[in-house]
Amino acid sequence: MGMWKVHLTNLLKESWHIALAKGSSTGISVFWIALGAIIIGFVVSTFIEWTRGGRTMTSLKHAVKSWPPYAGAVVALILVWGGLYIWEIGATIYKDHESLVIANSTLRDENKILRIPKVCPQPRQPLLDFTSKQSFVNNEGGTTGPVTVTESSINGRR
């Protein structure tokens, strides 16, 4: 189970980074600043409505009742980013699976190559053993004793 926890954590982090890259540069600039802007918008509009109402407790209560559109904006922000994040989890799983399939295919092909028996070439026999001692027939028809044949004697050098 421990392996799956690490894998899931890495998967969720990768999905989060991809979602952020598609939405903007960082989570702060996307989610928190947008959420902060919605909250500041609510505070500013409440202050304006309270000021227009004469700065009384009744006008403040009336101004605070303008919260539903702002709550809707917060929920919409969470839904949009949550949806993007969930989509990226699926896309990351697919890309991870796809790269695993490609790696398995490559390894399978390499393994087939390794299993093919390779025929080693037979070593070539030298044309003449340069250090062998052989008897030769001389010009008079007799045999001459053992003669050492060397590379230099074949090439005419002594």
Secondary structure, DSSP 4 states (H G I P E B T S, - for coil): -HHHHHHHHHHHHHHHHHHHHHH-S-HIIIIIHHHHHHHHHHHHHHHHHHHHTTS-HHHHHHHHTT-HHHHHHHHHHHHHHHHHHHHHHHHHHHHHHHHHHHHHHHHHHHHHHHHSPPPPPPPPPPSS-TT-EEEEE-TTSPEEEEEE--HHHHTT--
